[in-house]
Amino acid sequence: MAFFEWVATASPWLWLAFGIMLVALEILAPSFVFIWPGLAAIAMAVLVWLAPGLSGQALVAVFAALSMALLFGGRALMARVDQDAPTNTLNARSKNLIGREAKVLSVNGGQGKVEIDGVQWPATWDSTAPEAEQWVTITAAEGVNLRASIEIKN
């Protein structure tokens, strides 16, 4: 019973400090677990300030319910946000080059080499082969091989 009496007499500042500590713990270990009870503790600080006569059992129950509601609601929100995130092309570097301009270094029939940002890439041409030193636009990437179309630019 002593725990619930202690909670009932706790200051709103204690709840606020507990909430800030949990949010800081989330910053140190970013897992989106500690942020929700931290926000619940901050909300409890406001509740204890507005309604100071609540019992310790009621405060613990409200904190637990609020923590669980924020946890499940926050996880659902994060899942929706993650669905809208663009696909990661970290391990598909050539996919990032689509739409970029490249300088033709060499031509050998339907294939050749182009340079983008100082890096040489093998390329094939969408239509007629360009001439060396001509600029092309990258239209597709298949592995490390780029497909390019001629752009009128010298």
LONU-683621 format. One record per residue (C-alpha): residue number from 1; chain; x, y, z. Coordinates in nm, 2 decimals. Each point is the difference from the previous one (the first is absolute). Layout:
NODE  num  chaine       X       Y       Z
NODE  NUM       A       X       Y       Z
...
This chain:
NODE  num  chaine       X       Y       Z
NODE    1       A    0.00    0.00    0.00
NODE    2       A    0.29    0.24    0.06
NODE    3       A    0.08    0.01   -0.38
NODE    4       A   -0.35    0.12   -0.08
NODE    5       A    0.01    0.26    0.28
NODE    6       A    0.33    0.13   -0.13
NODE    7       A   -0.14    0.02   -0.36
NODE    8       A   -0.31    0.19    0.13
NODE    9       A    0.22    0.26    0.17
NODE   10       A    0.25    0.03   -0.29
NODE   11       A    0.04    0.34   -0.15
NODE   12       A   -0.08    0.08   -0.36
NODE   13       A    0.37    0.08   -0.03
NODE   14       A    0.09   -0.36    0.08
NODE   15       A   -0.22   -0.12   -0.29
NODE   16       A    0.15    0.26   -0.23
NODE   17       A    0.35   -0.11    0.10
NODE   18       A   -0.09   -0.36   -0.05
NODE   19       A   -0.14    0.08   -0.35
NODE   20       A    0.31    0.20   -0.10
NODE   21       A    0.22   -0.28    0.12
NODE   22       A   -0.19   -0.26   -0.21
NODE   23       A    0.01    0.23   -0.31
NODE   24       A    0.38    0.05    0.06
NODE   25       A    0.04   -0.38    0.02
NODE   26       A   -0.18   -0.02   -0.33
NODE   27       A    0.26    0.23   -0.15
NODE   28       A    0.28   -0.21    0.12
NODE   29       A   -0.16   -0.33   -0.12
NODE   30       A   -0.22    0.09   -0.30
NODE   31       A   -0.25   -0.28   -0.01
NODE   32       A   -0.34    0.19    0.03
NODE   33       A   -0.08   -0.19    0.33
NODE   34       A    0.09    0.25    0.28
NODE   35       A   -0.15    0.30   -0.18
NODE   36       A   -0.36   -0.11    0.06
NODE   37       A    0.02   -0.05    0.38
NODE   38       A    0.21    0.32    0.02
NODE   39       A   -0.28    0.19   -0.17
NODE   40       A   -0.25   -0.17    0.23
NODE   41       A    0.20    0.11    0.30
NODE   42       A    0.00    0.36   -0.13
NODE   43       A   -0.38   -0.02   -0.04
NODE   44       A   -0.02   -0.13    0.36
NODE   45       A    0.19    0.31    0.12
NODE   46       A   -0.27    0.21   -0.16
NODE   47       A   -0.28   -0.23    0.15
NODE   48       A    0.15    0.01    0.35
NODE   49       A    0.04    0.38   -0.02
NODE   50       A   -0.37    0.04   -0.11
NODE   51       A   -0.15   -0.27    0.23
NODE   52       A    0.23   -0.03    0.31
NODE   53       A   -0.24   -0.21    0.21
NODE   54       A    0.02   -0.33   -0.20
NODE   55       A    0.09   -0.32    0.18
NODE   56       A    0.33   -0.18   -0.07
NODE   57       A   -0.18   -0.30   -0.15
NODE   58       A   -0.19    0.23   -0.24
NODE   59       A    0.32    0.17   -0.11
NODE   60       A    0.18   -0.32   -0.06
NODE   61       A   -0.30   -0.14   -0.20
NODE   62       A   -0.03    0.32   -0.21
NODE   63       A    0.37    0.00   -0.06
NODE   64       A    0.00   -0.37   -0.11
NODE   65       A   -0.30    0.05   -0.22
NODE   66       A    0.13    0.31   -0.16
NODE   67       A    0.34   -0.16   -0.06
NODE   68       A   -0.16   -0.30   -0.17
NODE   69       A   -0.23    0.22   -0.21
NODE   70       A    0.29    0.22   -0.11
NODE   71       A    0.22   -0.31   -0.07
NODE   72       A   -0.25   -0.17   -0.22
NODE   73       A   -0.12    0.32   -0.16
NODE   74       A    0.35    0.12   -0.06
NODE   75       A    0.11   -0.34   -0.15
NODE   76       A   -0.30    0.01   -0.24
NODE   77       A    0.09    0.36   -0.10
NODE   78       A    0.36   -0.10   -0.06
NODE   79       A   -0.10   -0.30   -0.21
NODE   80       A   -0.21    0.24   -0.22
NODE   81       A    0.29    0.24   -0.03
NODE   82       A    0.24   -0.28   -0.09
NODE   83       A   -0.23   -0.12   -0.28
NODE   84       A    0.03    0.34   -0.16
NODE   85       A    0.38    0.01    0.02
NODE   86       A    0.18   -0.02   -0.34
NODE   87       A    0.18   -0.32   -0.08
NODE   88       A    0.36   -0.01    0.10
NODE   89       A    0.25   -0.02   -0.29
NODE   90       A    0.31   -0.02    0.22
NODE   91       A    0.13   -0.32   -0.15
NODE   92       A   -0.12    0.09   -0.35
NODE   93       A    0.22    0.30   -0.07
NODE   94       A   -0.07   -0.01   -0.38
NODE   95       A   -0.37    0.05    0.06
NODE   96       A    0.08    0.35    0.14
NODE   97       A    0.15    0.10   -0.33
NODE   98       A   -0.32   -0.03   -0.20
NODE   99       A   -0.08    0.35   -0.14
NODE  100       A    0.35    0.13    0.04
NODE  101       A    0.22    0.13   -0.28
NODE  102       A    0.32   -0.19   -0.09
NODE  103       A    0.29    0.08   -0.23
NODE  104       A    0.08   -0.27   -0.26
NODE  105       A    0.37   -0.12    0.04
NODE  106       A    0.01   -0.27   -0.27
NODE  107       A   -0.23   -0.17   -0.25
NODE  108       A    0.03   -0.36   -0.13
NODE  109       A   -0.31   -0.07   -0.21
NODE  110       A   -0.31   -0.02    0.23
NODE  111       A    0.21    0.02    0.32
NODE  112       A    0.25    0.23    0.15
NODE  113       A    0.10    0.18    0.32
NODE  114       A   -0.14    0.32    0.15
NODE  115       A    0.12    0.21    0.29
NODE  116       A   -0.22    0.14    0.28
NODE  117       A    0.16    0.20    0.29
NODE  118       A    0.35   -0.14   -0.10
NODE  119       A   -0.11   -0.36    0.01
NODE  120       A    0.00   -0.21   -0.32
NODE  121       A   -0.30   -0.23   -0.07
NODE  122       A   -0.07   -0.25   -0.28
NODE  123       A   -0.29    0.11   -0.22
NODE  124       A   -0.22   -0.11   -0.28
NODE  125       A   -0.19    0.24   -0.23
NODE  126       A   -0.38    0.02   -0.04
NODE  127       A    0.03    0.10   -0.37
NODE  128       A    0.29    0.10   -0.21
NODE  129       A    0.34    0.01    0.16
NODE  130       A    0.13    0.34    0.10
NODE  131       A    0.34    0.14   -0.06
NODE  132       A    0.28    0.03    0.25
NODE  133       A   -0.02    0.32    0.22
NODE  134       A   -0.38    0.02   -0.07
NODE  135       A   -0.24    0.03    0.29
NODE  136       A   -0.27   -0.27    0.06
NODE  137       A   -0.29   -0.04    0.25
NODE  138       A   -0.01   -0.32    0.20
NODE  139       A   -0.34   -0.17   -0.05
NODE  140       A    0.04   -0.33    0.18
NODE  141       A    0.24   -0.21    0.21
NODE  142       A    0.03   -0.37   -0.02
NODE  143       A    0.26   -0.11    0.26
NODE  144       A    0.31    0.21   -0.07
NODE  145       A   -0.09    0.05   -0.37
NODE  146       A   -0.17    0.33   -0.08
NODE  147       A   -0.24    0.07   -0.29
NODE  148       A    0.03    0.34   -0.15
NODE  149       A   -0.17    0.21   -0.26
NODE  150       A    0.16    0.28   -0.21
NODE  151       A   -0.04    0.35    0.12
NODE  152       A    0.08    0.29   -0.23
NODE  153       A    0.26    0.18    0.21
NODE  154       A    0.37    0.07   -0.07
